[in-house]
Each structure stands twice: as structure tokens, then as C-alpha cells.
């Protein structure tokens, strides 16, 4: 069992590392491609918000590399320095993507609302699930483990898995909104659109890997539970 858990973890860790490497590589590559509009990431974000009738969201700079995110509680589009100041395809794509989340929030996009509702319980389940599962399997001084404890751990882990799955349509939709707007607002040309799409594709793949990893672990835990139920 230990080897199975480790094997799944290592496989998806390596896949995740590769995707992260490609994402950083693509970001740096498209940082060298200026947009025809020559607008900075900050200006792109501000324009996309205004074009969508959103005036109560601020665009701010936050430290870090690819630390960009939308904060619905503070209503801020937080852009890393490279994106905030950048006048290139990578900056435009990332800034527009984060504004895509602001548009989702403003329009009450159902999947974003669902993800927001899952946040509190996901934080709890993420912190507890692995410890409860290990106790249930018997790796924490519980002898041969306990099926009921294991089942509770699996249910907790399932909540975290659900969160990663729900995150996928939220991210894909934000990218779709971003790419459509970049084109219609004439921020990017058709050639630049293709590069922006490629950059956002690799960003989305990080979430895909996380979801697949979580699903694989959940299935493995369920198999362990079913095996013990038959014993």
C-alpha cells in the first residue's frame, strides 16, 4: 500500500514538474513578444474590467513570479510585477485571464459560486484527510487500521478532489473569456492570439494535473477500502 501511494505521488509530481517547467518556459518566451497595442498588463486588466461594466474591482501589483490571482473577498485583480508592468503577450494573457475570474464573479458564474462554497470545507478536509486515512490504514499506531476511520478519511479526501475538479471549468471559462475579449478589443492580433492561447493552455494544465492526481489517489484509497471490506 505504501509503495502504491508513493508511486502515484511520484508519477504526478514528475508530471507536475514538467508542466510547471513548460509554463515558465512559455511565459518567458511570450514575454519577449510585444503586443501590437503596447498596453501594460495593468492597462489591459483595467480596460477589460471597464468593458465588462466592472468598476468596483482594483488592479494591484503583488510580489512573486506568476503569483497572479483574483481575490473575490477584496475585489482585487492581483498581478505579479512582470504581468503588471509587462507590455507583451504573456502579460496580456495572464491579466485578461485573472479579469475573466472577476467577470465570472460579477455575473454569478455558477461553477465559481460552487467553488467558493467549497473553499471552507476544502481547507478543513485537506488538512485532515491524509492523517485520517493513514490512521485508518494502520500507519499511525492503530495496528491493522480501522475501516470506519479509513472511510471518513476517504470522504474528506473526496471533498478536496471535488474542489480540484470544479476548479477546471472555472479556469477554462476564465481563459475563454480572456481570449475572446483580447481579440474583440483589438488588444492582440491573430498571431498574438495564438501565442496567448498557448500560454494559457499550459497554465490550465497545472490544474488538470492536480485534478488527475487527486482522482488517482482517491480511486486508490477506495480500492484499499474495498479490499479490506472483502477480507
ABEGO torsion letter per residue (X at the ends): XAAAAAAAAAAAAAAAAAAAAAAAAAAAAAAABBBAAGBBAAAAAAAAAAAAGBAABBBBBBBEBGABBBBAAAGBBBBBAAAAABBBAAAAAAAAAAAAAAAAAAAGBAAAAAAAAAAAAAAAAAAAAAAAAAAAAGAAGAEAEBAAAAAAAAAAAAAAAAAAAAAAAAAAAAAAAAAAAAAAAGABBAAAAAAAAAAAAAAAAAAAAAAAAAAAAAAAAAAAAAAAAAX
